[in-house]
Amino acid sequence: MSSYLYYELDRSIYTDTKFNNICGRLLASFDSITHPHKHLLDRESLSASTGYEIQYPYLVKHAAVKWYESHTDDTIPDWELIRAKYNRN
């Protein structure tokens, strides 16, 4: 979700350092992780601490926006969500 916010909506919840640490932890335990969206990640992206290539499902996009808005004073306008949808396709 944090990758979607960063790469698609130009917003952050985590600092770069914290995100890098999370990627490192995911990479270290990748084989034992069970999650419905694990197939969206790969070791190469995790080792580079990037989520740029992820094709985010709608559920992730929606949850990311709600998560961001609940932890900040910022609201993401609908037009930004529409723009993000069409910018990468």
C-alpha positions in Angstrom: 0.0 0.0 0.0 2.8 2.4 0.8 4.3 1.8 -2.7 1.0 2.6 -4.3 0.8 5.9 -2.4 4.4 6.7 -3.3 4.5 5.8 -6.9 1.0 6.5 -8.0 -0.2 9.3 -5.8 3.1 11.0 -4.8 2.4 10.6 -1.1 4.3 8.9 1.7 3.5 7.3 5.1 7.0 5.9 5.6 10.4 7.6 5.3 12.6 6.1 2.6 14.7 4.5 5.4 11.7 2.8 7.0 10.5 1.6 3.6 13.9 0.2 2.8 14.0 -1.7 6.1 10.5 -3.1 5.5 11.7 -4.3 2.0 14.7 -5.9 3.6 12.6 -7.8 6.2 10.2 -9.0 3.5 13.1 -10.2 1.4 14.7 -12.0 4.3 11.5 -13.9 5.1 10.1 -14.1 1.5 9.9 -17.9 1.4 7.9 -18.2 4.6 5.4 -15.4 3.8 1.9 -16.4 3.0 -0.3 -13.6 1.7 -2.9 -13.3 -1.1 -0.8 -10.6 -2.8 2.6 -12.2 -2.5 2.6 -13.0 -6.2 2.7 -9.2 -6.9 6.2 -9.0 -5.3 9.5 -10.4 -6.5 12.9 -10.7 -4.8 14.6 -8.3 -7.3 12.2 -5.5 -6.5 12.5 -6.1 -2.8 16.3 -6.1 -2.9 16.1 -2.7 -4.8 13.5 -1.5 -2.3 11.1 -0.6 -5.0 7.4 -1.3 -5.7 7.3 0.7 -9.0 6.5 -2.3 -11.2 3.6 -3.6 -9.0 0.2 -3.9 -10.7 -1.9 -2.9 -7.7 -5.3 -4.5 -7.3 -8.3 -2.2 -6.6 -8.5 -3.6 -3.1 -5.0 -2.4 -2.4 -5.5 1.0 -3.9 -8.7 1.6 -1.9 -7.2 0.4 1.3 -4.0 2.5 0.7 -6.1 5.7 0.3 -8.1 5.0 3.5 -5.0 4.1 5.4 -3.2 7.3 4.3 -6.2 9.5 5.1 -6.7 8.0 8.5 -3.0 8.7 9.4 -2.6 12.2 8.0 -4.6 15.4 7.8 -4.6 15.1 4.0 -7.5 13.9 1.8 -6.8 12.5 -1.7 -9.2 14.1 -4.2 -11.0 11.8 -6.6 -9.4 13.5 -9.6 -6.0 12.4 -8.4 -7.2 8.8 -8.1 -8.5 9.0 -11.7 -5.3 10.5 -12.9 -3.2 7.8 -11.2 -5.4 5.1 -12.9 -4.6 6.4 -16.4 -1.1 7.6 -16.0 0.6 4.2 -15.9 -1.6 2.4 -18.4 
